[in-house]
Amino acid sequence: AVEYWEKHGAIKCTMCSEPVPEQSVFDSGDYRCIKAYTAATRQLACAVEALNEQQEAAKRAMADSAEAKQALVERMLSEIDTVLAAAAACPWCRAPFVPGEDGCLAVTCEACGGDFCGVCCRHNPSVHGRGATKSSTMVR
């Protein structure tokens, strides 16, 4: 009934299946036609209301799903930060880092500017004989 009404802008006649313009029903003055049309209109209104409720429920479910996915992503990123901070972190500010692609582990922390060795994670001005380079990528 809803699809027919959306397509034709009218209710379908139960006798001939043709669209029934509202004005023609009331212009006819036939009590049976008016009563049938009113009942069909009520059914259509109930169907539209049920459809709207289903669509709202689907939207809520999608929003809940998106929120759950976002919470999961945030929790995973937090856990990654925790693991990285425990494994490889600046000795000054504890910001996690990933060594640079050039293979040099002399690190200058992008978060606090501290120089340290990316192997032992200790401050060493000479960093095992080399000057510190910004060859690391801070995770945050």
Rosetta blueprint (number, residue, H / E / L):
1 A L
2 V H
3 E H
4 Y H
5 W H
6 E H
7 K H
8 H H
9 G L
10 A L
11 I E
12 K E
13 C L
14 T L
15 M L
16 C L
17 S L
18 E L
19 P E
20 V E
21 P L
22 E H
23 Q H
24 S H
25 V H
26 F H
27 D H
28 S H
29 G L
30 D L
31 Y H
32 R H
33 C H
34 I H
35 K H
36 A H
37 Y H
38 T H
39 A H
40 A H
41 T H
42 R H
43 Q H
44 L H
45 A H
46 C H
47 A H
48 V H
49 E H
50 A H
51 L H
52 N H
53 E H
54 Q H
55 Q H
56 E H
57 A H
58 A H
59 K H
60 R H
61 A H
62 M H
63 A H
64 D H
65 S H
66 A H
67 E H
68 A H
69 K H
70 Q H
71 A H
72 L H
73 V H
74 E H
75 R H
76 M H
77 L H
78 S H
79 E H
80 I H
81 D H
82 T H
83 V H
84 L H
85 A H
86 A H
87 A H
88 A L
89 A E
90 C L
91 P L
92 W L
93 C L
94 R L
95 A L
96 P E
97 F E
98 V E
99 P L
100 G L
101 E L
102 D L
103 G L
104 C L
105 L L
106 A E
107 V E
108 T E
109 C L
110 E L
111 A L
112 C L
113 G L
114 G L
115 D E
116 F E
117 C E
118 G L
119 V L
120 C L
121 C L
122 R L
123 H L
124 N L
125 P L
126 S L
127 V L
128 H L
129 G L
130 R L
131 G L
132 A L
133 T E
134 K E
135 S L
136 S L
137 T E
138 M E
139 V L
140 R L
